[in-house]
């Protein structure tokens, strides 16, 4: 009889200790993970309902809106409005470069390392690892890599190499079409530098370019026996354009000369200056329209 009392005492004591754990099992972690960041209604043991955004949870409590509810008191969770970013979307973004938009309007960008429990782990461009609470997440978008060096083909067959770093923009280009069709009598190259300004905050890879540039145009005589020297035209001016780089690295753009001036020394014994040759040299040496790949 005495042994029976001891057994009952131990059982009651054990139930008292384990009761919170049993209560917590009423709503599993997986169920809370599925609705984290969404609008929910929690029903507690005393019959009360707590409605709001499910912001976070631990083994001890669940945060709904600005209210903390004891995890041991939660009996049921009902989803009212689905989370802005679903579990599948988060899982598929692991390893990608993303921008996470939070409830307060701020953004955190970087490589998404993991999605575990109630938090996202992101390593930023400054190599600092940050933890973002799932309940604070209101949006997630992929971000293009910081691709800087590009190799492109121009519309009139030409080649171009360019650099796109932040606001800085520079290029060098040369034609192979005109030398090919004129047996090398017409050739040219162009180089320039300036700024690339993002058009929209949501699409930082789409930029408007404003560049100062210089062209060199060479025109040889078609009469090899006449002894005429090759005429060299030097031109300087301003060009504007627009370009964009996709996440895959594919880049496309246009670059149009706007205004400039040129000089051709020793042109039949004099120095010829003109605006028209600025545009001719630009057409020969610049990649007016181009596409290629950015590394």
Helices and strands as residue ranges (DSSP letters): H 2-24, H 29-35, E 39-44, E 49-57, E 61-64, E 67-70, G 71-73, E 74-81, H 87-93, E 97-102, E 107-116, E 119-123, E 129-133, G 134-136, E 137-142, E 149-154, E 158-165, E 168-175, H 177-181, E 186-200, E 203-219, E 231-245, E 250-267, E 270-274, H 276-285, E 289-294
